[in-house]
């Protein structure tokens, strides 16, 4: 299992680096970044597209035809669309989510930014997000780009991951810690 994950991340990293190098040569980094985010949203919103991307049942030709139709309908063109078509043609469509993450990671590294993943119990307001970014910028000494997700199971609080560091202030974790502490007492 670990070998498979590292293989996928290696493939994703190579494709993402190549895409970023091409985008920088053509001066279209912002357009590619926007298009990849648009495709990622399509992937998140559509179970059918997700099935097409991850299912080994579809042939490379079927994936390429379906993906081309989707990209045309969504208005995704240029280098990013060609990149996605190449991934489909080479039977690497399953690795596209990893490629997008690797693209963002490499882009952030080249910009001198640090990525932070934040999971909260409810949607953060603009003021809360700005305050969190400011605190993370001060703590890391770098510009931090924040990706947010909502997980109501946290009950309250945040889970913040910056690089290999994770800070979990969620109410769920605190309650679990209390539960274990109470078991030791009784």
BAPA-228593 format. One record per residue (C-alpha): residue in three letters; z negated, x negated, y. Coordinates in steps of 0.2 Angstrom, whole numbers, plus 2048, in hexadecimal, padded with zeros to 3 digits. Layout:
<recs>
ALAZXY
...
</recs>
This chain:
<recs>
UNK800800800
UNK7FC7F280C
UNK80B7E9808
UNK8167F880C
UNK80D7FB81D
UNK8107E9822
UNK8227EA81C
UNK8247F9827
UNK81B7F2836
UNK8267E2834
UNK8367EC834
UNK8307F6843
UNK82B7E784D
UNK83C7DE84A
UNK8467EE84F
UNK83B7F185E
UNK83C7DF864
UNK84F7DF862
UNK8507F086C
UNK8457E987A
UNK84F7D987B
UNK85F7E487D
UNK8577F0889
UNK8527E1894
UNK8637DA893
UNK86B7EA899
UNK85D7EE8A5
UNK85A7FF89D
UNK8487FC897
UNK84180C8A0
UNK84F817899
UNK84C811888
UNK839813889
UNK83C825890
UNK848829882
UNK83D823874
UNK82F82D87B
UNK83A83C87B
UNK83F839869
UNK82D837865
UNK82884786C
UNK837850863
UNK830848853
UNK81E84E856
UNK82486085B
UNK83086284C
UNK82B86383A
UNK83D863835
UNK84185483F
UNK83284B837
UNK838850826
UNK849849829
UNK842839830
UNK835836821
UNK83E83E812
UNK847832806
UNK851841800
UNK85D84180E
UNK86B83480D
UNK86F82881C
UNK87E832820
UNK875842821
UNK86783A82B
UNK874833837
UNK87D843839
UNK86E84E83C
UNK866841848
UNK87683F852
UNK876852854
UNK864852859
UNK866844866
UNK87584C86D
UNK86D85D86F
UNK85D854876
UNK86884B883
UNK86283A87C
UNK86F82D87F
UNK87281B882
UNK86A80C87A
UNK85B816873
UNK86682386B
UNK871815863
UNK86180C85D
UNK85C81C854
UNK86D81E84D
UNK86C80C846
UNK85B80F83F
UNK86281F836
UNK872815830
UNK867807829
UNK85B813820
UNK84D80E82C
UNK84A81F834
UNK83982182B
UNK833811835
UNK838818846
UNK82781E84B
UNK82180C848
UNK830805851
UNK82B810860
UNK81980A860
UNK81F7F885D
UNK82B7FA86C
UNK81D800877
UNK8117F2871
UNK81E7E4875
UNK8227EC885
UNK8107ED88B
UNK80E7DB885
UNK81D7D588F
UNK8167DF89E
UNK8057D789C
UNK7FD7E8898
UNK7F17ED88B
UNK7F37FE881
UNK7E480987F
UNK7E3818873
UNK7D7825878
UNK7D283486E
UNK7C8842876
UNK7C0852871
UNK7CA85B87E
UNK7D885788A
UNK7D384B898
UNK7D58508AA
UNK7E08458B6
UNK7D083F8BE
UNK7C783B8AD
UNK7D78318A8
UNK7D88288B8
UNK7C58238B7
UNK7C881E8A5
UNK7D78138A9
UNK7CD80B8B7
UNK7BE8078AC
UNK7CA80089E
UNK7D37F58AB
UNK7C37EE8B1
UNK7BD7EB8A0
UNK7CC7E289A
UNK7D27DA8AA
UNK7E47E08A6
UNK7EE7F08AA
UNK7EA7FC89C
UNK7F680A897
UNK7ED81888F
UNK7F4823881
UNK7E983387E
UNK7E783F870
UNK7DC84E86E
UNK7D185085E
UNK7C585F860
UNK7BC859850
UNK7B384C85B
UNK7A985A863
UNK7A784F873
UNK7A983E87A
UNK7B7831877
UNK7BE82486B
UNK7C6816874
UNK7D080986B
UNK7D67F9875
UNK7DE7EC86A
UNK7D27E985C
UNK7C37F0865
UNK7BE802863
UNK7B080B86C
UNK7AB81C864
UNK7A0826870
UNK7A4837867
UNK797844864
UNK79D845852
UNK79983384E
UNK788834857
UNK78484384D
UNK78983B83D
UNK77E82C841
UNK770837844
UNK773840834
UNK77282F82A
UNK76282A834
UNK75A83A82F
UNK75E83781D
UNK75682681D
UNK74682E825
UNK74483C818
</recs>
